Amino acid sequence: MKELTIISGKGGTGKTSVVASFAALAENKVLADGDVDAADLHLILAPDIKHEEDFRGGRAAKINLETCTECGECLDLCQFNAISPDFVVNKIDCEGCGVCVYFCPVQAIDFPQNICGKWYISETRLGPMVHARLGIAEENSGLLVSLVRNQARVLAEDRGLDTIIVDGPPGIGCPVIASITGASAVLIVTEPTLSGLHDLERVGGLAAHFKIPTLACVNKFDLNEEMSDQVSDYCARNHIELVGRIPYDTAVTYAMVAGKSIVEFSDGKVSDAIKEIWHRLEDRFLSHCVAGKGSGRGPACQRLAARSR
């Protein structure tokens, strides 16, 4: 099974638009929205939810006032000032460390798991999708990303599908690490700006650290061709294969308003560029992973992995 994760060093680079187009072009795939903090792939794919479950992650203390003797031990021990003088725990301030629970002399503090959000299995016009929604101010987004990816693998195995396309989160934090660890390959979507180049360096370094085959494409490259050339130079120096450049076109905005990917919406220059990128991914990596039985041992997999070392 092949798993391609699309990420970016910052938000707003067009990552989800690229993923939606790949969804329209790929066959035998499961889609996974790993950007659980700000999921938006569903806005284009209009999923029909078939299954949903609560996501539980982390814990927060809760004092049973009927049992509590108000000895003050928990007040002294809490390093986050999460317990008020009347022995009520502020859920937002509580870090879930459990110290108060462990040391309470009368065992008056419960420690239940939090319901942090929901995850879903849906059908879309472009295939099955696993996605999720993290609650406001909730934590454990990395754990939820891992859950989404695991469920996508289960769904792919059950349906005999051989490709998983993951819309990963931006940045270099825990959710990103959870979205790329163990992936067959990573595609970084960047843009021709100084911040885009800086963030490419950060997220490219992250992927290299985990020795994951890494590719890149430049979105809206023609807005600043000088910076696009700098991005190309950086990729060449750091063994990141640049698989394409996508031009700027207002048709992308009209496609989003229509709730479609750009390759469904029009046959213009943007669609042609994305199709070329997808075909390169298939020819140079995805299709050849089958030679290694999906384990990353195929010839293209080996070449890309060597570049990431």
C-alpha positions, 0 to 999 in steps of 0.5 A, spaced: 500 500 500 502 506 498 501 513 502 502 519 499 502 525 504 501 532 502 504 538 507 506 545 507 511 549 511 505 554 512 498 555 511 495 558 505 500 555 500 494 551 496 495 544 499 488 542 499 487 544 492 492 540 490 490 534 494 483 535 491 485 535 484 489 528 486 483 525 488 480 527 482 486 524 478 487 518 482 484 511 482 483 505 487 485 510 493 482 512 500 483 520 502 484 522 509 484 529 511 490 529 516 489 537 518 485 536 524 486 543 527 483 546 521 480 541 516 477 543 509 478 538 504 470 536 506 468 543 503 470 541 496 468 534 496 462 534 500 462 528 504 456 523 505 458 521 513 457 514 513 460 512 520 462 517 526 465 516 533 468 520 538 475 522 539 478 521 546 484 524 548 488 526 554 485 527 561 482 532 566 481 532 573 475 533 576 474 533 584 468 530 587 466 535 592 462 530 596 468 526 598 473 532 598 475 534 605 478 540 602 485 539 605 488 543 600 493 538 598 491 538 591 492 546 591 499 546 593 501 540 588 498 543 582 503 547 578 498 550 573 493 553 578 488 549 575 484 548 581 480 554 584 480 555 592 473 552 592 476 546 589 473 546 582 478 544 576 478 549 570 478 544 564 482 549 560 488 550 565 488 543 567 494 539 563 492 532 565 498 531 569 495 527 574 499 529 580 493 531 584 489 525 583 495 520 585 496 524 591 489 526 594 489 522 601 481 521 600 481 519 592 476 524 591 479 526 584 476 523 578 481 523 572 476 521 566 478 522 558 476 528 555 472 527 548 476 532 544 472 531 537 469 526 532 472 522 526 468 520 520 468 515 515 465 518 509 463 517 501 465 522 496 464 523 489 471 522 488 472 516 493 472 514 500 474 519 505 476 519 513 476 525 516 476 528 523 474 535 527 478 537 533 474 541 538 475 548 540 482 549 544 482 541 545 489 538 545 492 531 542 491 533 535 497 528 533 494 523 536 487 524 532 492 525 525 494 518 527 487 515 528 485 518 521 491 515 518 490 508 521 483 508 519 484 510 512 489 504 512 484 499 515 479 502 510 483 501 504 485 494 506 477 492 507 476 495 500 482 492 496 485 499 495 492 500 494 493 508 495 492 513 500 492 520 499 493 524 506 492 532 506 497 533 512 497 539 516 502 545 515 508 547 519 513 542 523 509 540 529 506 534 532 501 533 527 505 534 521 510 529 524 504 524 525 502 525 518 508 523 515 511 518 519 511 511 515 509 515 509 511 512 502 513 519 500 511 526 502 510 532 497 511 539 499 507 544 496 510 551 497 510 558 494 515 563 491 516 568 497 521 568 502 517 566 507 515 560 503 522 558 502 524 559 509 518 554 511 520 549 505 527 549 509 524 547 515 519 542 513 524 539 508 529 538 514 523 535 518 522 530 512 529 529 511 530 527 519 525 521 518 528 519 512 522 520 508 522 520 500 521 528 499 518 531 493 516 539 492 512 543 487 511 551 487 504 553 487 503 560 483 510 560 481 509 565 476 508 571 481 515 571 483 519 567 478 526 569 481 524 566 488 521 560 484 528 559 481 531 560 488 526 554 491 528 550 485 536 551 487 534 549 494 531 543 492 537 541 488 542 542 493 538 538 498 536 532 494 528 534 494 525 532 487 522 538 484 516 535 480 512 541 478 510 548 478 503 551 478 501 557 475 497 562 478 490 563 475 483 566 478 480 559 476 482 556 482 478 561 486 472 560 482 473 552 482 473 553 490 466 557 490 463 551 485 465 546 490 470 542 485 477 541 484 480 545 479 481 539 474 474 538 475 472 545 474 476 547 467 482 544 463 486 550 463 494 551 465 493 550 472 489 543 471 495 541 466 500 543 471 497 539 476 496 533 472 503 533 470 505 533 477 500 527 478 503 523 472 510 524 475 508 522 482 505 515 478 511 514 474 517 516 478 514 513 485 507 511 486 506 506 481 513 503 482 512 502 489 508 495 487 515 492 485 517 492 492 510 490 494 508 497 497 514 497 502 518 502 499 523 497 496 521 498 489 527 502 484 524 509 485 522 508 492 530 506 493 532 512 489 528 517 493 530 514 499 537 515 498 536 522 496 533 523 503 539 521 507 
